[in-house]
Amino acid sequence: GGSSESPNAINNNHGPSWRMVVEMTTPIKAWGVYPGGQSGNPASLNYNAFIQNWATGNHYELTLYQNAEQAMKSTNRKVILK
């Protein structure tokens, strides 16, 4: 519902893509889902990967790091802060 300016407005021509639910506790917990794959490219083999979950309202728990050091301990990627 709501108007076309509402954050979750849906009509025949457009609607939200990224969906995120945040529990404002300590620590913060969050869940989200983004259809269309990471790239958003319709030609990608992964484009349809999360569309069914998005359409049915199923979300994935998101990992939220408090700082770059915490992220580095949990991943095998480099975090570069500018």
CYANA upper distance limits for C-alpha pairs under 8 A (distance plus 0.5 A):
  1 GLY  CA      8 ASN  CA      8.33
  1 GLY  CA      9 ALA  CA      6.88
  1 GLY  CA     10 ILE  CA      7.75
  2 GLY  CA      6 SER  CA      6.22
  2 GLY  CA      8 ASN  CA      8.30
  2 GLY  CA      9 ALA  CA      6.64
  3 SER  CA      9 ALA  CA      6.89
  4 SER  CA      9 ALA  CA      5.95
  4 SER  CA     10 ILE  CA      7.95
  4 SER  CA     11 ASN  CA      8.42
  5 GLU  CA      9 ALA  CA      7.28
  7 PRO  CA     16 PRO  CA      8.27
  8 ASN  CA     15 GLY  CA      7.53
  8 ASN  CA     16 PRO  CA      6.59
  9 ALA  CA     14 HIS  CA      8.47
  9 ALA  CA     15 GLY  CA      6.36
  9 ALA  CA     16 PRO  CA      7.58
 10 ILE  CA     14 HIS  CA      6.47
 10 ILE  CA     15 GLY  CA      4.83
 10 ILE  CA     16 PRO  CA      7.57
 11 ASN  CA     15 GLY  CA      6.95
 17 SER  CA     34 TYR  CA      6.59
 17 SER  CA     35 PRO  CA      6.99
 18 TRP  CA     32 GLY  CA      7.75
 18 TRP  CA     33 VAL  CA      6.57
 18 TRP  CA     34 TYR  CA      5.12
 18 TRP  CA     35 PRO  CA      7.70
 19 ARG  CA     32 GLY  CA      5.85
 19 ARG  CA     33 VAL  CA      5.96
 19 ARG  CA     34 TYR  CA      6.95
 19 ARG  CA     54 TRP  CA      8.31
 20 MET  CA     30 ALA  CA      7.49
 20 MET  CA     31 TRP  CA      6.10
 20 MET  CA     32 GLY  CA      4.60
 20 MET  CA     33 VAL  CA      7.17
 20 MET  CA     59 HIS  CA      8.28
 21 VAL  CA     30 ALA  CA      6.11
 21 VAL  CA     31 TRP  CA      5.72
 21 VAL  CA     32 GLY  CA      6.72
 22 VAL  CA     28 ILE  CA      7.69
 22 VAL  CA     29 LYS  CA      6.40
 22 VAL  CA     30 ALA  CA      4.83
 22 VAL  CA     31 TRP  CA      7.02
 23 GLU  CA     28 ILE  CA      6.41
 23 GLU  CA     29 LYS  CA      5.64
 23 GLU  CA     30 ALA  CA      6.53
 24 MET  CA     28 ILE  CA      5.81
 24 MET  CA     29 LYS  CA      7.48
 25 THR  CA     29 LYS  CA      7.42
 28 ILE  CA     64 LEU  CA      8.31
 29 LYS  CA     61 GLU  CA      8.26
 29 LYS  CA     62 LEU  CA      7.97
 29 LYS  CA     64 LEU  CA      8.12
 30 ALA  CA     61 GLU  CA      6.46
 30 ALA  CA     62 LEU  CA      5.93
 30 ALA  CA     63 THR  CA      8.15
 30 ALA  CA     64 LEU  CA      8.26
 31 TRP  CA     59 HIS  CA      6.02
 31 TRP  CA     60 TYR  CA      5.60
 31 TRP  CA     61 GLU  CA      4.73
 31 TRP  CA     62 LEU  CA      5.67
 32 GLY  CA     59 HIS  CA      5.38
 32 GLY  CA     60 TYR  CA      5.84
 32 GLY  CA     61 GLU  CA      7.08
 32 GLY  CA     62 LEU  CA      7.10
 33 VAL  CA     50 PHE  CA      7.69
 33 VAL  CA     53 ASN  CA      7.91
 33 VAL  CA     54 TRP  CA      6.52
 33 VAL  CA     58 ASN  CA      7.90
 33 VAL  CA     59 HIS  CA      5.65
 33 VAL  CA     60 TYR  CA      6.68
 34 TYR  CA     38 GLN  CA      8.30
 34 TYR  CA     50 PHE  CA      7.21
 34 TYR  CA     51 ILE  CA      8.23
 34 TYR  CA     54 TRP  CA      7.24
 35 PRO  CA     40 GLY  CA      8.24
 35 PRO  CA     47 TYR  CA      7.85
 35 PRO  CA     48 ASN  CA      7.54
 35 PRO  CA     49 ALA  CA      7.74
 35 PRO  CA     50 PHE  CA      5.47
 35 PRO  CA     51 ILE  CA      5.21
 35 PRO  CA     54 TRP  CA      6.56
 36 GLY  CA     40 GLY  CA      5.24
 36 GLY  CA     41 ASN  CA      7.41
 36 GLY  CA     42 PRO  CA      7.48
 36 GLY  CA     46 ASN  CA      7.84
 36 GLY  CA     47 TYR  CA      4.81
 36 GLY  CA     48 ASN  CA      6.23
 36 GLY  CA     49 ALA  CA      7.52
 36 GLY  CA     50 PHE  CA      7.30
 36 GLY  CA     51 ILE  CA      7.11
 37 GLY  CA     41 ASN  CA      7.90
 37 GLY  CA     44 SER  CA      8.19
 37 GLY  CA     46 ASN  CA      5.88
 37 GLY  CA     47 TYR  CA      5.00
 37 GLY  CA     48 ASN  CA      7.21
 37 GLY  CA     49 ALA  CA      6.69
 37 GLY  CA     50 PHE  CA      7.34
 38 GLN  CA     46 ASN  CA      8.49
 38 GLN  CA     47 TYR  CA      8.36
 39 SER  CA     44 SER  CA      8.14
 39 SER  CA     47 TYR  CA      8.38
 40 GLY  CA     44 SER  CA      8.36
 40 GLY  CA     47 TYR  CA      7.09
 41 ASN  CA     47 TYR  CA      7.01
 42 PRO  CA     47 TYR  CA      6.13
 43 ALA  CA     47 TYR  CA      7.62
 48 ASN  CA     52 GLN  CA      8.36
 50 PHE  CA     54 TRP  CA      6.58
 51 ILE  CA     55 ALA  CA      6.54
 52 GLN  CA     56 THR  CA      6.70
 53 ASN  CA     57 GLY  CA      6.41
 53 ASN  CA     58 ASN  CA      5.28
 53 ASN  CA     59 HIS  CA      7.40
 54 TRP  CA     58 ASN  CA      6.60
 54 TRP  CA     59 HIS  CA      7.81
 65 TYR  CA     70 GLN  CA      6.58
 65 TYR  CA     71 ALA  CA      6.22
 66 GLN  CA     70 GLN  CA      7.11
 66 GLN  CA     71 ALA  CA      8.38
 67 ASN  CA     71 ALA  CA      7.04
 68 ALA  CA     72 MET  CA      6.64
 68 ALA  CA     79 VAL  CA      6.83
 69 GLU  CA     73 LYS  CA      6.93
 70 GLN  CA     74 SER  CA      7.03
 71 ALA  CA     75 THR  CA      6.68
 71 ALA  CA     79 VAL  CA      8.03
 72 MET  CA     76 ASN  CA      7.39
 72 MET  CA     77 ARG  CA      7.36
 72 MET  CA     78 LYS  CA      7.19
 72 MET  CA     79 VAL  CA      7.28
